[in-house]
Amino acid sequence: MTTTTFDQLLDGMQPQAGDGCYGATLTEDWLQGRAAFGGLMAAMAVRAMRAELGPERPLRALLTAFVGPAGEGGLDITAGALRSGKSVTWAEARIAQSARVCTTLSGCFGDSRASAIRVPPPSMPATPGVEDSRSFPSLPGITPAFTQHFDMRWAIGDMPMSGSAQSEMGVWVRFREPGDFGEAHIVALMDLLPPAVLQMQRAMKPISTLTWHLDLLDTLDADDARDGGGWWYFHVHAQAAANGYSQQNATLFTPAGRALAMSQQSIAVFA
C-alpha cells in the first residue's frame, strides 16, 4: 500500500472554481474500514476554513457532524465565513463526495481579550509513563489503515474488543511523521482513539461517531502546543451508554502535561 503523510494530504488540497471551493484526494491508507478517518476529515475542513479566514484569529471551537462515510478518492470541500464581529468569526465547511454530503462543520475563531475571569484547566491524571504502557501495533487487515501514521501506547484501560468492564482510556499518542505541527494536527489527534466503550465489546460490531464538539482551551502560541515530536496524552471517559448510544468526554494534554483541548462526542453503538 502506498502511503501519504498527513501533511501531504493537507498540502495537496487545491483551490477549485468557485468561492471557497477546494479539492482533495483521500488515499486508502487513511481509511478506517471503508470510510475515512474522521479526524482527517475535520482537519481538512479546518485547513479550508483557515485558508478563507486568514491566520489572525485562533480556532476556539469546532462542531462536527459526520453525516455519512467518505471513501477513497476525490473530495469536494467548501468553506467560508458566516459572520465576523469585533473579536469572533464564525465559519462553516462542508465535505462532499460524488455530490453526497459526508461531513459538515462549524468553526469559531476568536481573538484573545483581557479578562478577570480565570479557571484553571483540568490537571493531567496520574498515569503510567510511555515506557510502562502497552504498544498498540498497526496490523494490516486487522487494525484500521490510518493507524499506521500514529504511535500509541495504552496506559489506562484495555484494548478494543477485549470484553473489558472499563469505560475509560488513557493513551499516549503522537504522529509518526509530525511535519509542521499546528491546529490541524491537534484536531486529528482529538479523534484518534476508538470510542471508550469499544473495549467493552468482545467482537467487532459497527460503531460510529455522530457528532463531535471540540474546544481549544488556549491558543497554540506556546512551545508545548507545537511539539510534534513529543508524546501527547489523551484521556477519554464514556459518561453514559444506553439504547445503542454512548456519550464520552476527552481531554488532550501536551507533552508538557498541560490540558490544551477537550471534546464531547456522541456515538452510535450497534452491540
ABEGO torsion letter per residue (X at the ends): XBBBBAAAAAAABBBBBEBGBBBBBBBAAABBEABBBAAAAAAAAAAAAAAAAEAABBBABBBBBBABBBBBEBBBBBBBBABBBAABBBBBBBBBBGGBBABBBBBBBBBBBBBABBBBBBBBBBBBBAAABBBBBBBBGABBAAAAABBBBBABEBBBGAGBABABBBBBBBBABAEBBBAAAAAAAAAABBBAAAAABABBBBBBBABBBBBBABBAABAAAABAABBBBBBBBBABBBGGBBBBBBBBBBAAGBBABBBBBBBBBAX
